[in-house]
Amino acid sequence: MATGRNHRPATRSRGIPEATVARLPLYLRALTALSERSVPTVSSEELATAAGVNSAKLRKDFSYLGSYGTRGVGYDVEYLVYQISRELGLTQDWPVVIVGIGNLGAALANYGGFASRGFRVAALIDADSSMTGKQVAGIAVQHVDDLETIIDTNGVSIGVITTPGGAAQQVCDRLVAAGVTSILNFAPTVLTVPEGVDVRKVDLSIELQILAFHEQRKAAEELAQEPPSAAGLPAASEGRRGDQGPDGDIPAVMPA
Ligand SMILES: NC(=O)c1ccc[n+]([C@@H]2O[C@H](COP(=O)([O-])OP(=O)(O)OC[C@H]3O[C@@H](n4cnc5c(N)ncnc54)[C@H](O)[C@@H]3O)[C@@H](O)[C@H]2O)c1
């Protein structure tokens, strides 16, 4: 069924680079917080700090939206929320299905943050017959045998996969054949999808590995700043060799 990896061009329609698209949710989160505090305007520097982005990059990103702010005043918070939401397609309702209602699937179904961002959990699907009809987050779990009908009936274009790794590709193939064109994959499997289908993979262990890498580097930097004689410890160049690779190098983090 799957015919190969999806290759997207570096820019989307209307010339917005993918890197800018990836930062829009960061701006939106910061702007939503300002909006909730009824802050009317924000400078590019303030917003960049709140979003954790360089302010020159932010101004460049907003220029793709046709938003330049007003000198001395900054950006209109409400209007930017609207512009970014519209650009991300969040001004419409997106029905989502979650497949695999175990620990993670149930936790996601119970997460209130989806609905407030325009993602409505339309259906929960599981292969375990004993789950069929059980209520999770107020929604009755349906059997995977009915997957195609469920997708069709609910007009679903986004599927979330929270099955074990071994089932993920098969579930993905069925979702795609049924008309799903965007997949959020939590299973530890690299999915193969046809052209035109977008896959985003979420892997918390990779994020933790990256944090571990930074923790290790911070510890090595602290050690290097200590005077060699401090507290009778060995010189920095010799320090913590046992915590590192065989050559004393900080090992690289390998993505899964
Ligand atoms: N990405 C991450 O950061 C992250 C974090 C935790 C777990 N996970 C992954 O998420 C997945 C789920 O983890 P969990 O702890 O919820 O597991 P779980 O065993 O509690 O739940 C898995 C569910 O999938 C169902 N299932 C199995 N095969 C299916 C199929 N073909 N169609 C539909 N449903 C099917 C099972 O009946 C079960 O209810 C695993 O692959 C796990 O490795 C990822």
The ligand as an SDF file (V2000), in Angstrom:
LIG
                    3D

 44 48  0  0  0  0  0  0  0  0999 V2000
    6.4160    8.8260   21.7270 N   0  0  0  0  0  0  0  0  0  0  0  0
    6.5210    8.8000   23.0300 C   0  0  0  0  0  0  0  0  0  0  0  0
    7.1040    9.6610   23.6350 O   0  0  0  0  0  0  0  0  0  0  0  0
    5.8750    7.6560   23.7440 C   0  0  0  0  0  0  0  0  0  0  0  0
    5.6830    7.6740   25.1160 C   0  0  0  0  0  0  0  0  0  0  0  0
    5.0400    6.5800   25.7020 C   0  0  0  0  0  0  0  0  0  0  0  0
    4.6220    5.5210   24.9060 C   0  0  0  0  0  0  0  0  0  0  0  0
    4.8790    5.5450   23.5680 N   0  0  0  0  0  0  0  0  0  0  0  0
    4.4330    4.4990   22.6510 C   0  0  0  0  0  0  0  0  0  0  0  0
    3.0270    4.6270   22.5350 O   0  0  0  0  0  0  0  0  0  0  0  0
    2.4590    3.3600   22.2900 C   0  0  0  0  0  0  0  0  0  0  0  0
    1.3840    3.0850   23.3150 C   0  0  0  0  0  0  0  0  0  0  0  0
    1.9310    2.9960   24.5960 O   0  0  0  0  0  0  0  0  0  0  0  0
    0.9840    2.5840   25.8110 P   0  0  0  0  0  0  0  0  0  0  0  0
    1.7940    2.6170   27.0260 O   0  0  0  0  0  0  0  0  0  0  0  0
   -0.2620    3.4070   25.7410 O   0  0  0  0  0  0  0  0  0  0  0  0
    0.6370    1.0520   25.4170 O   0  0  0  0  0  0  0  0  0  0  0  0
   -0.6070    0.1940   25.8470 P   0  0  0  0  0  0  0  0  0  0  0  0
   -0.2150   -1.2220   25.6880 O   0  0  0  0  0  0  0  0  0  0  0  0
   -1.1410    0.6610   27.1660 O   0  0  0  0  0  0  0  0  0  0  0  0
   -1.7260    0.5510   24.7420 O   0  0  0  0  0  0  0  0  0  0  0  0
   -1.6650    0.1200   23.4080 C   0  0  0  0  0  0  0  0  0  0  0  0
   -3.1070   -0.0350   22.9230 C   0  0  0  0  0  0  0  0  0  0  0  0
   -3.0720   -0.2910   21.5150 O   0  0  0  0  0  0  0  0  0  0  0  0
   -4.0700   -1.2720   21.2320 C   0  0  0  0  0  0  0  0  0  0  0  0
   -3.7400   -1.9150   19.9530 N   0  0  0  0  0  0  0  0  0  0  0  0
   -2.8170   -2.8740   19.7040 C   0  0  0  0  0  0  0  0  0  0  0  0
   -2.8140   -3.1800   18.3960 N   0  0  0  0  0  0  0  0  0  0  0  0
   -3.7480   -2.4010   17.8040 C   0  0  0  0  0  0  0  0  0  0  0  0
   -4.2130   -2.2710   16.4760 C   0  0  0  0  0  0  0  0  0  0  0  0
   -3.7130   -2.9750   15.4760 N   0  0  0  0  0  0  0  0  0  0  0  0
   -5.2080   -1.3990   16.2360 N   0  0  0  0  0  0  0  0  0  0  0  0
   -5.7410   -0.6640   17.2370 C   0  0  0  0  0  0  0  0  0  0  0  0
   -5.3460   -0.7470   18.5370 N   0  0  0  0  0  0  0  0  0  0  0  0
   -4.3490   -1.5930   18.8050 C   0  0  0  0  0  0  0  0  0  0  0  0
   -4.0390   -2.2080   22.4230 C   0  0  0  0  0  0  0  0  0  0  0  0
   -5.2290   -2.9610   22.5370 O   0  0  0  0  0  0  0  0  0  0  0  0
   -3.8390   -1.2210   23.5660 C   0  0  0  0  0  0  0  0  0  0  0  0
   -5.0750   -0.7840   24.1090 O   0  0  0  0  0  0  0  0  0  0  0  0
    3.6200    2.3610   22.3100 C   0  0  0  0  0  0  0  0  0  0  0  0
    4.0460    2.1440   20.9970 O   0  0  0  0  0  0  0  0  0  0  0  0
    4.6750    3.0790   23.1160 C   0  0  0  0  0  0  0  0  0  0  0  0
    5.9760    2.6540   22.7750 O   0  0  0  0  0  0  0  0  0  0  0  0
    5.4750    6.6020   22.9860 C   0  0  0  0  0  0  0  0  0  0  0  0
  1  2  1  0
  2  3  2  0
  2  4  1  0
  4  5  1  0
  4 44  2  0
  5  6  2  0
  6  7  1  0
  7  8  2  0
  8  9  1  0
  8 44  1  0
  9 10  1  0
  9 42  1  0
 10 11  1  0
 11 12  1  0
 11 40  1  0
 12 13  1  0
 13 14  1  0
 14 15  2  0
 14 16  1  0
 14 17  1  0
 17 18  1  0
 18 19  2  0
 18 20  1  0
 18 21  1  0
 21 22  1  0
 22 23  1  0
 23 24  1  0
 23 38  1  0
 24 25  1  0
 25 26  1  0
 25 36  1  0
 26 27  1  0
 26 35  1  0
 27 28  2  0
 28 29  1  0
 29 30  1  0
 29 35  2  0
 30 31  1  0
 30 32  2  0
 32 33  1  0
 33 34  2  0
 34 35  1  0
 36 37  1  0
 36 38  1  0
 38 39  1  0
 40 41  1  0
 40 42  1  0
 42 43  1  0
M  CHG  2   8   1  16  -1
M  END
$$$$
